[in-house]
Amino acid sequence: MISETDASAISNLSPALHFRFHEVDDHGRETGLRSRPGRFDGQTLWLSVAALSVADIRKTQRRHNRLIVHLAPESPMGSFTRTVAFNVNSGPIGALHASLNELVSARRAQTRHRELGDEGTAGSFRSTECPHCRSTLDLTGFAETPQVYCDFCDTVYTADGSGPEDEAEFSLCDRSRLYARSRSFIESFVPWDRHRVHVCNAAFRHTAAQMFLCNLPLVIGMPNAAYQLFRTRLGGDARSRAFHGLQRANVQALTGHTDRAISSYRALAERLGPAAGVHYNEGLAAGKAEYFAEAVLAFEASLADCANYRPAAELLALSLQRMGDRDGLENFAARWHGEPVPALCESRLRLVDAA
């Protein structure tokens, strides 16, 4: 973990990061004709619409050239909006994204350590650094498990480094919420309306087929539609030894073949060993079919492999609630040591019927 002194030194000595950006509206489209200047000086993210200190930010996510800043609930803007999103048109978006998460995570861990010290339990503090994005992860109170979840880059990694070499490429799909390898696609049903989405192959298959049919009469839109449809049939887990078969199982889950999907997930998890993401997918597929008992077992298996895997914790709580298992909910609440998990998060359980 970065110490408080080190974090302060980084923020004070690192050169400011300058960039130009466009604001985006609620539909993800850029607003305004001209880009605006922005900068991050190690302590404050300066934008035309706001000045956000490191303390105001919970985390950031990157989708191609878009940066999504998740605001801390206690921040001044956090009372009326959860995120601030903008497209970086020029400048070091990679360095900006990494620097913000590294400093934000270090500050959160330091705050937690200080709070435990005030309570006289500083010795219980435990943290680690994500090997993929270098964010500091607070693991206080969680059991030591084979895998660790990084909330900042949304990856599950094997703690001792023995996991698949491509495990950092797998995370939750923005559209289906399944654990998968996501990538960028150009979504366009008519040639004059195009936008980029970051989703997994399984979630985009049906959309790509619709795009192809819609653009069939419009010759100008056919090349992109055909190319995107072709891409959904390749990539994904095709080049992954460890996760081969995951995309097929995800397609089965999205198309309602729940029993097949569950069997595929279980076979893949058995082959992988620790596989929190695969168990999570199994629980998600079972939950969609209202097999809540099976979903609970799958989410428990996910947390047994990765104790701080928040996506599994959220849906475990919801599944227990849907079953009316109050004792199970109380037991889970006593075991969960991360940020509070809302029991009513049904939107996470409803898979997008996109395949």
C-alpha positions as CSV (number, residue, x, y, z in Angstrom):
1,M,0.0,0.0,0.0
2,I,1.1,3.6,-0.7
3,S,1.9,5.3,2.6
4,E,0.3,8.7,3.3
5,T,3.7,10.3,2.9
6,D,4.3,8.6,-0.4
7,A,0.9,9.5,-1.7
8,S,1.4,13.1,-0.8
9,A,4.8,13.1,-2.5
10,I,3.3,11.6,-5.7
11,S,0.5,14.1,-5.8
12,N,2.9,17.0,-5.2
13,L,5.9,16.0,-7.4
14,S,4.1,14.4,-10.4
15,P,3.7,16.8,-13.3
16,A,0.2,18.0,-14.0
17,L,-1.7,16.0,-16.7
18,H,-3.3,18.3,-19.3
19,F,-5.9,17.2,-21.7
20,R,-8.8,18.4,-23.8
21,F,-12.3,16.9,-23.4
22,H,-15.9,17.0,-24.5
23,E,-18.8,16.7,-22.1
24,V,-21.3,14.0,-22.8
25,D,-25.0,14.0,-22.3
26,D,-27.2,11.3,-20.7
27,H,-27.2,9.4,-24.0
28,G,-23.4,9.3,-24.2
29,R,-23.2,11.8,-27.0
30,E,-20.7,14.7,-27.0
31,T,-22.1,18.2,-26.4
32,G,-20.7,21.4,-27.8
33,L,-18.7,22.1,-30.9
34,R,-15.3,22.7,-29.3
35,S,-13.4,20.6,-26.8
36,R,-12.4,22.2,-23.5
37,P,-9.2,22.2,-21.5
38,G,-8.8,20.1,-18.3
39,R,-6.0,19.1,-16.0
40,F,-5.2,16.9,-13.0
41,D,-2.5,18.3,-10.7
42,G,-2.3,15.4,-8.4
43,Q,-4.8,16.8,-5.9
44,T,-7.7,18.2,-8.0
45,L,-9.3,17.2,-11.3
46,W,-10.1,20.5,-13.0
47,L,-12.9,20.5,-15.5
48,S,-15.0,23.3,-16.9
49,V,-18.1,21.9,-15.1
50,A,-16.5,21.1,-11.8
51,A,-13.3,21.0,-9.8
52,L,-13.1,17.5,-8.1
53,S,-10.6,16.8,-5.4
54,V,-9.2,13.3,-4.8
55,A,-11.5,13.2,-1.7
56,D,-14.6,13.8,-3.9
57,I,-13.9,10.8,-6.2
58,R,-14.7,7.1,-5.4
59,K,-13.1,5.6,-8.5
60,T,-12.8,6.1,-12.3
61,Q,-13.6,3.8,-15.2
62,R,-12.3,4.1,-18.7
63,R,-14.2,3.0,-21.9
64,H,-12.0,3.8,-24.9
65,N,-11.6,7.6,-24.8
66,R,-14.3,8.1,-22.2
67,L,-13.6,8.6,-18.5
68,I,-16.4,8.0,-16.0
69,V,-15.7,9.5,-12.6
70,H,-17.7,7.9,-9.8
71,L,-18.3,10.4,-7.1
72,A,-18.1,9.7,-3.4
73,P,-21.5,10.1,-1.7
74,E,-20.1,12.7,0.7
75,S,-18.7,14.9,-2.0
76,P,-20.6,18.2,-2.8
77,M,-21.7,16.9,-6.2
78,G,-22.4,13.4,-4.9
79,S,-25.7,14.5,-3.4
80,F,-27.3,15.1,-6.8
81,T,-25.3,13.0,-9.3
82,R,-23.3,9.7,-9.0
83,T,-21.0,10.2,-12.0
84,V,-19.3,12.7,-14.2
85,A,-18.4,11.5,-17.7
86,F,-16.4,13.1,-20.5
87,N,-14.6,12.1,-23.6
88,V,-10.8,12.9,-23.7
89,N,-10.1,14.1,-27.2
90,S,-6.4,14.7,-26.7
91,G,-4.0,14.0,-23.8
92,P,-2.8,11.1,-21.7
93,I,-6.1,9.4,-20.8
94,G,-4.3,6.2,-19.7
95,A,-2.1,8.1,-17.3
96,L,-5.0,10.2,-16.1
97,H,-7.1,7.1,-15.4
98,A,-4.3,5.2,-13.6
99,S,-3.2,8.2,-11.6
100,L,-6.7,9.0,-10.3
101,N,-7.4,5.5,-9.2
102,E,-4.0,5.0,-7.6
103,L,-4.3,8.1,-5.5
104,V,-8.0,7.7,-4.7
105,S,-7.5,4.1,-3.6
106,A,-4.5,5.0,-1.5
107,R,-6.4,7.8,0.2
108,R,-9.4,5.5,1.0
109,A,-7.1,2.9,2.5
110,Q,-5.3,5.5,4.6
111,T,-8.6,6.8,5.9
112,R,-9.7,3.3,6.8
113,H,-6.4,2.7,8.6
114,R,-6.7,5.9,10.5
115,E,-10.3,5.1,11.5
116,L,-9.3,1.7,12.8
117,G,-6.4,3.4,14.7
118,D,-8.9,5.7,16.4
119,E,-10.9,2.6,17.4
120,G,-7.8,0.9,18.7
121,T,-7.9,-1.9,16.1
122,A,-5.2,-0.7,13.7
123,G,-3.7,-4.2,13.8
124,S,-6.6,-5.6,11.9
125,F,-6.0,-3.5,8.9
126,R,-5.0,-5.4,5.8
127,S,-4.5,-4.2,2.2
128,T,-2.8,-5.2,-1.0
129,E,-2.0,-3.7,-4.4
130,C,-3.7,-4.7,-7.6
131,P,-1.0,-6.1,-9.9
132,H,-2.9,-4.8,-12.9
133,C,-3.8,-1.2,-12.1
134,R,-1.7,-0.6,-8.9
135,S,-4.7,0.5,-6.9
136,T,-4.7,-0.1,-3.2
137,L,-7.3,-2.6,-2.1
138,D,-8.7,-2.6,1.5
139,L,-9.1,-6.2,2.6
140,T,-9.7,-5.6,6.3
141,G,-12.0,-8.2,7.8
142,F,-12.1,-10.4,4.7
143,A,-10.9,-14.0,4.9
144,E,-7.8,-14.8,2.8
145,T,-9.0,-16.5,-0.3
146,P,-7.2,-17.6,-3.5
147,Q,-8.5,-14.7,-5.5
148,V,-8.9,-10.9,-4.9
149,Y,-11.3,-8.5,-6.6
150,C,-10.2,-5.0,-7.7
151,D,-13.1,-2.6,-7.7
152,F,-11.1,-0.1,-9.6
153,C,-10.2,-2.1,-12.7
154,D,-13.1,-4.6,-12.2
155,T,-10.8,-7.7,-12.4
156,V,-10.5,-10.8,-10.3
157,Y,-6.9,-11.9,-10.0
158,T,-5.2,-14.9,-8.4
159,A,-3.4,-13.7,-5.3
160,D,-0.3,-15.9,-5.6
161,G,0.2,-15.1,-9.3
162,S,-0.6,-18.7,-10.5
163,G,-3.8,-17.8,-12.3
164,P,-4.4,-17.7,-16.1
165,E,-2.1,-15.2,-17.8
166,D,-5.0,-13.5,-19.4
167,E,-7.3,-13.2,-16.4
168,A,-6.9,-9.4,-16.3
169,E,-8.8,-9.3,-19.7
170,F,-12.0,-10.7,-18.1
171,S,-14.5,-8.6,-16.1
172,L,-18.2,-7.8,-16.0
173,C,-19.8,-6.9,-19.3
174,D,-21.4,-3.4,-19.3
175,R,-24.5,-4.8,-21.0
176,S,-25.1,-8.4,-19.9
177,R,-23.3,-8.1,-16.5
178,L,-21.8,-11.4,-17.2
179,Y,-18.1,-12.2,-16.4
180,A,-16.5,-12.2,-19.9
181,R,-13.9,-10.6,-22.1
182,S,-15.4,-7.3,-23.3
183,R,-14.2,-5.1,-26.2
184,S,-15.3,-2.2,-28.2
185,F,-17.9,-2.5,-30.9
186,I,-19.4,0.3,-33.2
187,E,-23.2,0.2,-32.8
188,S,-25.0,1.7,-35.8
189,F,-28.5,0.9,-37.1
190,V,-28.3,3.8,-39.6
191,P,-25.1,5.2,-41.1
192,W,-25.5,8.7,-39.6
193,D,-25.9,7.5,-36.0
194,R,-22.9,5.6,-34.7
195,H,-21.5,5.1,-31.2
196,R,-19.0,2.9,-29.5
197,V,-20.0,0.3,-26.8
198,H,-17.8,-1.8,-24.6
199,V,-19.5,-5.2,-24.3
200,C,-18.8,-8.9,-24.6
201,N,-19.4,-11.0,-27.7
202,A,-22.3,-12.9,-26.3
203,A,-24.2,-9.7,-25.4
204,F,-23.6,-8.1,-28.8
205,R,-24.5,-11.1,-31.1
206,H,-28.2,-10.2,-31.3
207,T,-27.5,-6.5,-31.7
208,A,-25.0,-7.2,-34.5
209,A,-27.5,-9.4,-36.4
210,Q,-30.1,-6.6,-36.1
211,M,-27.6,-4.0,-37.4
212,F,-26.9,-6.2,-40.4
213,L,-30.6,-6.5,-41.3
214,C,-31.2,-2.8,-40.7
215,N,-28.3,-1.8,-42.9
216,L,-29.0,-4.3,-45.6
217,P,-31.0,-1.8,-47.8
218,L,-28.4,0.9,-47.0
219,V,-25.2,0.0,-48.9
220,I,-23.2,2.7,-47.1
221,G,-23.8,1.1,-43.7
222,M,-23.2,-2.5,-44.7
223,P,-19.4,-2.7,-44.3
224,N,-19.5,-1.7,-40.6
225,A,-22.5,-3.9,-39.9
226,A,-20.9,-6.9,-41.6
227,Y,-17.6,-6.4,-39.8
228,Q,-19.2,-6.1,-36.3
229,L,-21.2,-9.2,-37.0
230,F,-18.1,-11.1,-38.0
231,R,-16.2,-9.9,-34.9
232,T,-18.9,-11.3,-32.6
233,R,-18.1,-14.8,-34.0
234,L,-14.4,-14.4,-33.2
235,G,-12.5,-13.2,-30.2
236,G,-14.1,-13.6,-26.8
237,D,-12.5,-16.6,-25.3
238,A,-11.5,-18.2,-28.6
239,R,-7.8,-17.5,-28.0
240,S,-7.9,-18.2,-24.3
241,R,-6.8,-21.7,-23.1
242,A,-8.0,-21.2,-19.6
243,F,-11.4,-19.6,-20.3
244,H,-12.2,-21.5,-23.5
245,G,-16.0,-22.3,-23.4
246,L,-17.0,-19.3,-21.3
247,Q,-18.5,-17.5,-24.3
248,R,-20.6,-20.5,-25.2
249,A,-21.9,-20.7,-21.7
250,N,-22.7,-17.0,-21.6
251,V,-24.6,-17.3,-24.9
252,Q,-26.6,-20.2,-23.3
253,A,-27.4,-18.1,-20.3
254,L,-28.5,-15.1,-22.3
255,T,-30.7,-17.2,-24.6
256,G,-32.6,-18.9,-21.8
257,H,-30.8,-22.3,-21.9
258,T,-30.2,-22.2,-18.2
259,D,-29.5,-25.8,-17.4
260,R,-27.0,-26.1,-20.2
261,A,-25.3,-22.8,-19.1
262,I,-25.1,-24.0,-15.5
263,S,-23.5,-27.3,-16.6
264,S,-21.0,-25.4,-18.8
265,Y,-20.1,-23.1,-16.0
266,R,-19.6,-25.9,-13.5
267,A,-17.4,-27.8,-15.9
268,L,-15.3,-24.7,-16.6
269,A,-15.0,-23.8,-12.9
270,E,-13.8,-27.4,-12.1
271,R,-11.1,-27.1,-14.8
272,L,-10.0,-23.6,-13.7
273,G,-9.8,-24.2,-9.9
274,P,-10.4,-20.8,-8.2
275,A,-13.0,-19.2,-10.5
276,A,-15.0,-16.5,-8.7
277,G,-16.2,-14.9,-12.0
278,V,-17.4,-18.2,-13.4
279,H,-19.3,-19.1,-10.2
280,Y,-20.8,-15.6,-10.4
281,N,-22.1,-16.3,-13.9
282,E,-23.6,-19.5,-12.8
283,G,-25.5,-17.7,-10.0
284,L,-26.6,-15.0,-12.4
285,A,-28.0,-17.6,-14.8
286,A,-29.7,-19.5,-12.0
287,G,-31.2,-16.3,-10.6
288,K,-32.6,-15.2,-13.9
289,A,-34.5,-18.6,-14.0
290,E,-35.6,-18.1,-10.4
291,Y,-33.5,-21.0,-9.2
292,F,-32.7,-19.1,-6.1
293,A,-31.3,-22.0,-4.0
294,E,-28.9,-22.9,-6.8
295,A,-28.0,-19.2,-7.2
296,V,-27.2,-18.9,-3.5
297,L,-24.8,-21.9,-3.7
298,A,-23.1,-20.4,-6.8
299,F,-22.6,-17.0,-5.2
300,E,-21.3,-18.6,-2.0
301,A,-18.8,-20.6,-4.1
302,S,-17.8,-17.3,-5.8
303,L,-17.1,-15.7,-2.4
304,A,-15.3,-18.7,-1.2
305,D,-12.8,-18.2,-4.0
306,C,-12.8,-14.4,-3.7
307,A,-14.0,-13.1,-0.4
308,N,-14.3,-9.4,-1.4
309,Y,-16.1,-10.0,-4.8
310,R,-18.8,-7.4,-4.4
311,P,-20.8,-8.3,-7.5
312,A,-21.4,-11.8,-6.0
313,A,-22.1,-10.4,-2.6
314,E,-24.8,-8.1,-4.0
315,L,-26.7,-10.9,-5.7
316,L,-26.2,-13.3,-2.9
317,A,-28.0,-10.8,-0.6
318,L,-30.8,-10.4,-3.2
319,S,-31.2,-14.1,-3.7
320,L,-31.5,-14.7,0.0
321,Q,-34.1,-11.9,0.2
322,R,-36.1,-13.4,-2.7
323,M,-36.1,-16.7,-0.8
324,G,-37.3,-15.0,2.4
325,D,-34.2,-16.4,4.2
326,R,-33.8,-13.8,7.0
327,D,-31.4,-15.9,9.0
328,G,-29.2,-16.3,5.9
329,L,-29.3,-12.5,5.3
330,E,-28.2,-11.9,8.9
331,N,-25.4,-14.4,8.6
332,F,-24.3,-12.9,5.4
333,A,-24.4,-9.4,6.8
334,A,-22.1,-10.5,9.7
335,R,-19.6,-12.0,7.2
336,W,-19.5,-9.1,4.7
337,H,-16.9,-6.4,5.5
338,G,-17.0,-4.3,2.4
339,E,-19.1,-1.3,1.6
340,P,-22.8,-1.8,2.4
341,V,-24.6,-4.1,-0.1
342,P,-28.1,-3.1,-1.1
343,A,-30.4,-6.1,-0.9
344,L,-32.8,-4.5,-3.5
345,C,-30.7,-4.5,-6.6
346,E,-33.0,-6.4,-9.0
347,S,-31.6,-4.7,-12.0
348,R,-28.4,-6.6,-11.6
349,L,-30.3,-9.9,-11.6
350,R,-32.3,-9.3,-14.9
351,L,-30.0,-10.2,-17.7
352,V,-30.3,-8.2,-20.8
353,D,-31.8,-10.4,-23.4
354,A,-29.3,-9.5,-26.0
355,A,-28.3,-12.7,-27.6
